[in-house]
Amino acid sequence: MRYLCRRSTSFSTCLSLLLALSLVLPVTAHAQAAADAPSPRVWAGGGGGLGSAGSGWFGFTAVQVTDGYFLSARASKTTEMRGEAVPSEHPVEDTYEASLLLGHAIAGGGRAVLTAWAIIGLVGGVRRGQFLRTEERGTDRSKTIIPPVRYSIDWYTEDRFEALGLPLEIRLHTRPTDTLELDLVAFGNLNATDAFGGVAVQARLGPVW
């Protein structure tokens, strides 16, 4: 700085130079920091799985918040697994969920990363309540079936529920290509009304990490 403000330089000139440097240097530093920061990453995906609430589909969108942290919106719907060739019960139970999750990379790197997720979610659905009646639907007297199989439907009241819960996920991310990822997901929702959990396989597109 002493080379810029020599004795022959007026005080006003030195003040002008110092003011200009004070404006230019922070802008330059900010531009350099922005260039070094990771670019935002957004992706979406979906898949299916099995759990204590039945089988169903799972979809989500996510955005990278900071290096190693991700914010995700998850939606899912599962339906009770059943075979209609055996005595059945109605209504069919199903569960839906809409959740917001914050994820963090906890292990791995490169082509495989393990992440953990949780924040808050809304869960609801239909459950069977009080027994109402049984409807006979016929009997299969085929010679290949001994004894004969009776077809019937047990009817119950339809109980609907909604609750706030804690959605949980552990994801193993595997990336066969730079834009395609296959995830193995252990998921769950802890709530006071109807806690559930299961596993799913999901595929997603977008630059993940």
C-alpha positions as CSV (number, residue, x, y, z in Angstrom):
1,M,0.0,0.0,0.0
2,R,2.9,2.3,0.6
3,Y,3.8,2.1,-3.1
4,L,0.3,3.4,-3.9
5,C,0.4,6.3,-1.5
6,R,3.7,7.9,-1.6
7,R,4.5,11.2,0.0
8,S,3.9,13.1,-3.3
9,T,0.4,11.6,-3.5
10,S,-2.4,13.8,-2.1
11,F,-4.4,12.6,0.9
12,S,-7.6,12.7,-1.2
13,T,-6.0,10.4,-3.8
14,C,-5.0,7.9,-1.2
15,L,-8.4,7.9,0.3
16,S,-10.0,7.3,-3.1
17,L,-7.7,4.3,-3.7
18,L,-8.4,2.8,-0.3
19,L,-12.1,3.1,-0.8
20,A,-11.9,1.5,-4.3
21,L,-10.0,-1.5,-2.9
22,S,-12.4,-1.9,0.0
23,L,-15.2,-2.3,-2.5
24,V,-13.4,-4.5,-5.1
25,L,-11.7,-7.0,-2.8
26,P,-14.9,-8.3,-0.9
27,V,-16.7,-8.7,-4.3
28,T,-13.8,-10.6,-5.7
29,A,-13.7,-12.8,-2.5
30,H,-17.4,-13.5,-2.7
31,A,-17.2,-14.4,-6.4
32,Q,-14.4,-16.9,-5.6
33,A,-16.3,-18.4,-2.7
34,A,-19.4,-18.8,-4.9
35,A,-17.3,-20.5,-7.6
36,D,-15.9,-22.9,-5.0
37,A,-19.3,-23.8,-3.5
38,P,-21.1,-26.9,-4.8
39,S,-23.9,-26.2,-7.2
40,P,-27.4,-27.0,-6.1
41,R,-28.5,-30.5,-6.9
42,V,-32.2,-31.6,-7.4
43,W,-33.5,-35.0,-8.2
44,A,-36.7,-37.1,-8.2
45,G,-37.5,-40.8,-8.1
46,G,-40.0,-43.5,-7.3
47,G,-40.3,-47.2,-6.6
48,G,-42.1,-49.9,-4.7
49,G,-41.7,-52.1,-1.7
50,L,-43.2,-54.2,1.1
51,G,-43.9,-53.4,4.7
52,S,-46.1,-54.0,7.7
53,A,-48.8,-51.8,6.2
54,G,-48.8,-53.8,2.8
55,S,-47.3,-53.3,-0.6
56,G,-47.2,-50.0,-2.4
57,W,-45.3,-47.2,-4.1
58,F,-43.0,-44.5,-2.9
59,G,-42.1,-41.2,-4.5
60,F,-39.9,-38.3,-3.5
61,T,-38.1,-35.2,-4.6
62,A,-35.0,-33.9,-2.9
63,V,-32.5,-31.0,-3.0
64,Q,-29.0,-30.7,-1.7
65,V,-29.0,-28.1,1.1
66,T,-25.3,-28.1,1.9
67,D,-22.4,-30.5,1.3
68,G,-23.6,-33.8,2.8
69,Y,-27.1,-32.6,3.8
70,F,-30.3,-33.1,1.7
71,L,-33.9,-32.0,2.1
72,S,-36.6,-34.3,0.8
73,A,-40.4,-34.5,0.3
74,R,-41.7,-38.0,0.4
75,A,-45.1,-39.4,-0.5
76,S,-46.2,-43.0,-0.3
77,K,-49.3,-45.2,-0.4
78,T,-49.5,-48.8,0.7
79,T,-52.4,-51.3,0.4
80,E,-53.0,-54.5,2.4
81,M,-51.7,-57.6,0.5
82,R,-54.4,-60.2,0.1
83,G,-55.7,-63.0,-2.1
84,E,-59.3,-62.9,-3.1
85,A,-59.4,-66.6,-3.7
86,V,-59.6,-67.2,0.1
87,P,-62.0,-65.8,2.7
88,S,-61.5,-62.0,2.8
89,E,-62.3,-59.0,5.0
90,H,-63.5,-55.6,4.0
91,P,-62.7,-52.8,3.9
92,V,-59.2,-53.2,2.5
93,E,-56.7,-51.5,4.8
94,D,-54.4,-48.9,3.2
95,T,-52.0,-46.2,4.4
96,Y,-50.8,-43.0,2.9
97,E,-48.0,-40.7,4.0
98,A,-46.7,-37.2,3.2
99,S,-43.4,-36.3,4.9
100,L,-40.6,-33.8,5.0
101,L,-37.2,-35.3,5.7
102,L,-33.7,-34.0,6.3
103,G,-31.0,-36.4,5.2
104,H,-27.3,-36.7,6.0
105,A,-24.5,-38.8,4.5
106,I,-23.2,-41.0,7.3
107,A,-20.9,-43.5,5.5
108,G,-19.4,-44.4,2.1
109,G,-18.5,-42.4,-0.9
110,G,-18.0,-42.7,-4.7
111,R,-20.5,-45.1,-6.1
112,A,-22.1,-46.1,-2.8
113,V,-23.3,-43.9,0.1
114,L,-25.4,-44.6,3.2
115,T,-27.7,-41.8,4.4
116,A,-30.1,-41.3,7.3
117,W,-33.3,-39.2,7.1
118,A,-36.0,-37.9,9.5
119,I,-38.1,-34.8,10.4
120,I,-41.9,-34.9,10.5
121,G,-44.8,-36.3,8.4
122,L,-48.5,-36.8,8.2
123,V,-49.8,-40.4,8.0
124,G,-53.4,-41.6,7.6
125,G,-55.5,-44.3,6.0
126,V,-58.3,-46.8,6.5
127,R,-58.4,-49.6,9.1
128,R,-61.0,-52.2,9.8
129,G,-63.1,-51.5,12.9
130,Q,-66.1,-53.2,14.5
131,F,-67.3,-56.5,12.9
132,L,-70.6,-56.1,11.0
133,R,-71.6,-59.3,9.1
134,T,-70.4,-62.2,7.0
135,E,-71.6,-62.6,3.4
136,E,-71.4,-66.1,1.8
137,R,-70.2,-66.0,-1.8
138,G,-70.4,-69.7,-2.6
139,T,-68.4,-73.0,-2.2
140,D,-65.8,-74.6,-4.4
141,R,-66.6,-78.4,-4.6
142,S,-64.0,-79.2,-7.2
143,K,-62.6,-82.8,-6.9
144,T,-59.1,-81.4,-6.6
145,I,-59.9,-79.4,-3.5
146,I,-60.6,-81.4,-0.3
147,P,-62.4,-80.3,1.8
148,P,-64.6,-77.8,-0.1
149,V,-63.6,-74.2,0.1
150,R,-66.2,-71.7,1.2
151,Y,-66.0,-68.2,-0.2
152,S,-67.2,-65.4,2.1
153,I,-66.6,-61.8,2.9
154,D,-66.4,-60.4,6.5
155,W,-67.5,-56.8,6.7
156,Y,-66.2,-54.3,9.3
157,T,-66.8,-50.7,9.9
158,E,-64.4,-48.4,8.0
159,D,-62.2,-46.5,10.5
160,R,-60.2,-43.6,9.1
161,F,-57.3,-42.1,10.9
162,E,-54.7,-39.3,10.6
163,A,-51.7,-38.6,12.8
164,L,-48.5,-36.7,12.9
165,G,-45.5,-39.0,13.0
166,L,-41.7,-39.3,12.7
167,P,-40.8,-40.6,9.2
168,L,-37.5,-42.5,9.2
169,E,-35.3,-43.7,6.4
170,I,-31.9,-45.4,6.0
171,R,-30.9,-45.4,2.3
172,L,-28.1,-47.2,0.6
173,H,-27.4,-45.2,-2.6
174,T,-25.8,-47.1,-5.5
175,R,-24.9,-45.2,-8.6
176,P,-24.3,-47.3,-11.7
177,T,-24.0,-44.1,-13.9
178,D,-23.5,-40.4,-13.2
179,T,-27.3,-39.7,-13.6
180,L,-29.0,-42.9,-12.6
181,E,-29.2,-44.1,-9.0
182,L,-30.7,-47.2,-7.4
183,D,-31.6,-47.0,-3.7
184,L,-32.3,-49.7,-1.2
185,V,-34.5,-48.1,1.4
186,A,-35.4,-49.2,5.0
187,F,-38.3,-46.9,5.9
188,G,-40.8,-46.3,8.7
189,N,-43.1,-43.9,10.5
190,L,-43.3,-43.7,14.3
191,N,-46.7,-42.4,15.5
192,A,-49.1,-42.9,18.3
193,T,-51.9,-44.3,16.0
194,D,-50.4,-46.8,13.5
195,A,-46.6,-47.1,13.3
196,F,-45.3,-49.0,10.3
197,G,-42.1,-49.9,8.5
198,G,-40.7,-51.9,5.6
199,V,-38.2,-52.0,2.7
200,A,-38.3,-50.6,-0.8
201,V,-36.3,-50.3,-4.0
202,Q,-36.2,-46.9,-5.7
203,A,-34.7,-45.5,-8.9
204,R,-34.0,-41.8,-9.3
205,L,-32.5,-39.5,-11.9
206,G,-30.3,-36.5,-11.4
207,P,-26.8,-35.6,-10.2
208,V,-26.9,-36.9,-6.6
209,W,-23.4,-36.1,-5.2
